Amino acid sequence: MSAMRYLLCVRISRFYTRTLEAREPHLAKRPLVVHREKQVLDANLQARSLGIKVGMGLSEAKLLAEGGNFYGYREEEYRDAQERWLNICAEYSDFVEPLGMHHALLDLSRHPNPRNLAESLVLRLEGGRGGAGLTRWIAEAAAEEASLGQPIFDVTASGPEFVKRYPVMQLLALPIEVREKLVFLGYETMGQVAGLSVSVLRKQFGELGDSIRIFAKGGGDAHVEDSYPPESVADRLMFEGAVEDLTMLDEAMQTLADRLAQTLIEEDRQGKTLELLFDQEDGPPVARKRTFARSMQSETSLYAALILMMRDILVKSVVGIRVRMPRTIRTKRVQSAFGAYLDQRMRNTAADVAIDRVKSVFGDESIKTGAEMPTPRRKQLLRAYQDATGWV
């Protein structure tokens, strides 16, 4: 299994206009622009043929596409479409970090053939493009250069050369004022910046000088958050080689059920939906998802559910198994009564200890037992009358 980091940045081209056109097909017949903060966020094919580009000022776009459709960005209109493509990404990795509505980072490092896996994923996504690199910023930068004829731009092996020619002004990981100053000083590419010493960079940019040096050498943050699906609990088991033996797969299910149950108990969570994914040596993962009638947390219930889900899966050359419970919730705990599982003598003792603790913090008058509460005068008279007459 490869130990090299393999981060994939996935971008969906024309995501916003595609979403609107899928909802209202007639919009594809005219220039369509989605804008945010007076800038073009997205443009359909008709609008792009007129020279409208992402990032262009809204006023200029309106001059080029007079009579076109212009829509202000509203997040709720695209949330369902975003979830659909992110759900596909979640089949390929347990580490999916959305960066926005139309792009996300994935960590595919644990798969033996991450390049093949990345290509399989991108080809499944309508309008998908991908960039692969050893760090976050390089993967994002590579995704910007992916094209229709090259849906995956992989620079995991050619990272130094890619970084060397990368324009400083496009490195969004650095503040704009830092990029502008570097260019003003004559350093337009990261390769030129790499020739500067740490002392010079620190003198010019302070603490940021160290970060600039790291970026120029092709380094940077390589951590991807497992933030999608939200509130999910997941685990995986990777094999040394491809496995097809059902006995080994059954043992793996038992192990995963045990580990997932431990995590759920530790985090005090439970859920009804379970996802089972088999990573294959070649080809996309085989995924199954099922929602059960009752919430699960115990090892026994999870193992039974996994075996049930595995029955109709044709396993072949499995290199890993992943199990995930998305959108878990906190476990609801109900106490029927104070000291319900103690005998009467121990209940009284436990109650006395609890009351003494409250009084020691809040004072003697802060809490009273039922026996200490005064009986209203009206009830006293009624009891006396009942005792005297025998009436109930």
N, C-alpha and C positions, 0 to 999 in steps of 0.2 A: 504494500500500500504506500502511495506517495506521501511523504512527510512535508512536501512543499505547500505553502499557503496558496490557495486558489480562490480569489474573491471575484465574484461576478456582479457587475452592475447591469441591471436590466432597465431598458427605457422603452416606452411604448410611443412610437411616433404618431403624431396627429391624434393623440388620445382624446382630447376634449372635443374636437370636431367630429371624430369618429363616433363618439358617444351620442352627440346630438343628432348626427345623421342616421344612426341606427334607430333612434327614437322617432325622428321625423325625416323620412327618406327624401322628401322634396327639397331639403336644405342642401343636398349635394349638387343640385343643378345650378346653384348660384354661389358667388363668393361668400364664404362664411368665415368670420373672425371671432375668436374668443379673446377678450381683453381683460387685463387686471392692472390697476394703478396706472391707467393711461398708456399702457404698453401692450403690444400684441403678445398674447400667451400661446395662441395656436391659430393656424389657418388651414383651411381645406385646400384640395388640389386646385380648385378654381381660383381661389385667392392667391395661392402661391404662383400660379401662372402669370399673374399680374405684377409680380415682383414683391409681394408682401412677405416679410420674413418675421420670425419670432424675435421679439425684442424691439421691433420697430415702434416708433411713436404712433399712438392711436390716430392723431390728426392726419399724419402722412398716409396711414393705411386707408383712411376714409377717402382721401383724395384719389388714391389708386383704384379703389373698389367702390366707386360711387353707385349707390343703389343696392349694395350688398347687404348681407345680414351681419349685424354686429351684436354679440352677446356679452354682457358683463359676467365675469366669473362668479359662480355660486357653488361652494363646495358640495352642498347636499345633492346637487344634480349629478355628481359623478361618483358618489360614494359606492353605490351598488356595482358600477362598472369596475371600480378599483378593486373591490373585494373579489370579483370574479377572476381577475388576472392574478391577484395575489394568492388566491386559493390554489391556482395551478403551480405557482412558485413554491408554495408550502409542501407540495408533493415531492419536490426535489431536494429540499433542505429544511432542517429544523431551525436554521439561523437565517431568518428573513427580516430585514429591517427596512420598512418603507421610508423613503426620503421625500416623498411627495406623492401626489395622486398618480403620476405617470412614471415614476422610477423608484427602484429599490435595490438594496445590496443583499447578496446571498453569499454564504460561505459554503463552498463545495469541497473544501480541503480533505474531508474524510473519505471521499469516494475514490476508488482506484483509478477511474477514468473520468476525471472532472471535465476535460475538454469535450468529450462525447456527450456527457450529461448536459453541459451548458448549451451545446448546439441543439440537442433534443428539446430542451425547454424553450429556447428562443423561437424555434420553428413552430411550436404550439401556440405561441402568443401572436395574435393578429397585430401587425405593426411592430413586432418585437425587434429590438436591437440589443446587443450585449457587448460589454467590454470586460476583459479579464486581466487581472494584475495581482501583484503580491501585496499591495496595500490599497486602502480605500480610495485615496485620491487618484492613484494610477488607474484603477478599475473604472472610476467615474470618467476620467479623462479619455480612456480608451473607448468607452461607450459612445462618446461624442463623435468619434471618428468612424464608428461602424456605419456601413452603408447598405443599400439594397442588395448589392452583389456580394457583400461580405457581412452577413448578419452578426457574426462574432469577430471582434477585433481583439485577439489574444496577444498580450505582451508579457506574459509571465516569464517567457524565456528571453525576450528581447527588451526587457525593462530598461536597462541602462541606456541603450540607444534611443528608445522612445523618450525617456526623460531628458536626454541630452538636447534633443531638438524641440522640446515642448516650449511653447511661448509662455513667458512669465505672466503676461496679462490674462491668460486663461486659467491660471492656477487659483481657483476660487477658495482654496483652503487658506490663502493669505489675504489679509485685509487689502482693500483696493488702494489705500494710500501707500502701503508697502510696495505693491506691484508697480504703481506709478513712479515711485521714487527709484526703484531698481531700473526701470526702463529709462528714466531721466538720466541716470548715471551711466547709461550705455549697456546695460545687461538685459538683453531682450529675450534670451533663451535660458532655460535652466542649466544648460551645459556651460554657458558663460558664468552663471552664478556659482557653479560648482568649483570654479577656479579661484574663488575668493576664500580667504582664510577665515576661521571662526572669529579671530580677534577683530578683523575688519567688519564682519557682519554684526558683531556685538556692539562695536563702536557706533555703527550707523543705525541699528535697529533695536538695541538693548537685548532683552530676553528673547525676543522673536528671532534674533540672529541664529540661535541654536536650531530652531524649527526650520528656518530657511535652509540651513546647511543640510539638515536631514532630508528635506524634500529634494534638494538638488542632487543628493546622492542616491535617490530612488527609494528612500525609506519613508516611514510614516506609520500612522495607526493602521493596524490590520484586524481590529476587533469588530465583529458584526453582532449587533444585539439580536436576541431571539424574541423580537417584539410582535411578530405576527405568526399565527393568530393571537389576539390578545387574551390574557389570562389563561394561557395554555400550559399544560404540564406534559413534558415529553421525555423519552429515553430512547436509546438505540443500542444495538448490539452488532458489532462488526466482526466478520469472520476473517481468518487468515487467508482463505482462498474461497472459491465458489463452492456453495453447498446445495445439494439437492435431496439429501437424506431427510426423510420425514421425522425420524426419531430425534435428530439434532435440532430440527426446526421446532419440534414440540418442547424440547428442553429449553430452547431459546425463549419460547413463549412463557414458560414457567418463570424463567429468570426475569424477563421484562415485566411480567405481572407483579412479581415480588418487589422489584425496584420501583415501579411506578406507584404501587400501593404505599411504600415507605415514604416516597416524596409527597404524595397526597396527604398522608397522615401528618407528616412533619409540617406541611404548609396549611393544614386544616382545611383542605378543599375537597370537592367532589364534583362529579359531572355525569351527564347521561350520554354524551356523544363520544365515540371512540374512533380513532383513525389508525389503520394498520397499513404499513407501507413496506414493500419488499424492494430493496435496491438490487438491481440486476447488474451482472458484470458488463453486459452490453444492452443498450436500450434504456427507455425511461422506466421509472419505478412503477410497480404494480400497486395500486392503491385501493383500499376499501374503507368506506365510512358508514357508520351506522349509529343511529340514535335509539337508545333503549328506554323502556318505560320508567325505570327507576334509576336513581343516581347510584354511582358505584364509587367505592373507595377501597374495599378489601381486596386482598390478593386473590381469594377464591372467586369473587364475582368478576374480576378483571381477566383472570385466566380463562374462565368459562366463556366470556364474551369474545376473547381473542381466538379461541379454538373454533367457536361458531363462525366467526368472520373468515377464518382461514379455509373453511371447507370447500369453497368454490374457487379457490385460487390455484392456478396451475403454476407451480413454482419451478423455476429453471435457472440454474447458475446464480443463486442468491449470494450476494456478498455482504449484505447487511439487512437487518430488520429494524424498523422504527415504529414506535407506537406513540400516539399523541392523544391527549384529551383536551380539545380546545374549549375556550370559554367556560372554564370551571367557575364554581361559586363557593363561597364560604359554607362550611358545614353548619347546619342548624342544630343546635343542642338545646334540649328542653329538660329542665329539672322539675320532676313532678311534685316534689315536696322536700322541705328541708330535712336532711337526715333520713331520707326514705328507706335507705338500706341498713339502718342501724336499729338495734333493739331500743326499747323505751328508755332504759337507764342511760345508754350511750347518747341517745338523742338529747336528753336533758343536759348531759355534760357538755356536748358539743354546742348546744344553744347558749349555755352559761358562758363558755369561753368566748363565743362570738360577741355576745352582749357586752362582756367586760372589755373587749378590745375597742368596741365602739365608744363606750363611756370614757375610756382612758384617753381617747383622741378628742372627742367632742363634748365631754362633760357628763356628769351623772344624770342630768335632766334631758339628755338628747334622745334617749330611747327608754321605753317602758314595756314591760310584758303585759299581757292581757289581764293577769291577776292584779297588777298594780294600777290599772285604770279605774278611776272612781265611777261608781254606778250612779246614773242620774236619779234624782229624788223621785221622779214619777215612777221609775221601775222599782225602786225600793218600796213605795206605797202599794203598788200592784202585788208584789211578792208577799207583803204583810197581809194584804186582804185575802190573797189565795190561801195562805197558811191558816188564817182565822176561819174562813168559810168552807175551805175544801174545794172551792171552785177552781177549775183549770181554765 
